[in-house]
């Protein structure tokens, strides 16, 4: 519950846990005792597949970052860039 930034248990259960359980993306560690104080949840095989698909989908939209420092050994420089070090200072 802390990881999601929520503080209301009922809303967390209704808005987060129930949909994930119904979609079979997570499962209870003690399904026969719903209100057990030691109840935990684990990701299912279907949940892992879902996360893998989401990760692949989000990675295809990520553009490679442009180097802030150009000319370092082993770091390719874009065509037309100066051969000396060029530091880009943040605006203050």
N, C-alpha and C positions, 0 to 999 in steps of 0.2 A: 504494500500500500504506500509506503514511503517513497519508493522509486517512481511511482506515478504522480506524486505530488498531491495526493488526495488525503483527506483527513476523516471523511464521513464513511464509516464501514458499510452502512446499508447501501449508499449510492455506489460505492466501489464494487460491492457484491452484485448489485443489479445492473450496473452500467459496464463493468469490465469482466468480472469473473463469469457470470451467467452466459453472456454471448460467446466467450471463449470455450466454455464447457459444452454448450449446445453445438458449436461448430466443430467439436472434437479436436480442438487445437491444444488444449491442456486437459489433464485428468487429475482427479484427487488421489492422494496417496492412501487415504483411508475411506474409500467410497461407501462402506457400510455404516460409517459414523459421521454423518454430515456436519455435526456441530462439535466435533472433538477439538479440544484446545491444541492438539498437536497436528491438526490437519494442515497439509501442505499441498502444493500443486506442482506437477511436472509437465513438461512439454511432451506431446505425443509425436509419433513419426509424421503424422499429417501436419502438425505444427512446425516441425523442422523443415519439411518440404515447403511450406508456406513462407517461412522466413528466408529460406534459400532463394525462392523465386522473387521475393520482394527485394532482397539484396542485389540480385542480378539485374532486376529492373531499375533500381536506383543507381547502380554503377554505370549503366549505359548512358546516363545523362550527366555524369560528372566529367568536367573538362579538366585536363591536366593543368596544374598551377604553373604560372609563369615564374621564372626564377627571380627573386628579389636581388640577388647578387650575381652578376654575370662575370665570367672569366675564371671561375675556380677550376682547378685541375680536375679532370674527370667529368665535369658538368658541361654538356654541349651548349654552345652559345647560338642564339638565333642568327640567321644570316644578316649581315650588315651591322652587327653589334660591335662595339669597340673592343679591342684586344686587351685593354687594361681593365682593372677592377672598376666597376661603377656601382657604388652603393646608393640605394634609394632611401633617403631619410624621411621618416614620417613628419608630417606637418605638425607644428606645436602651436 
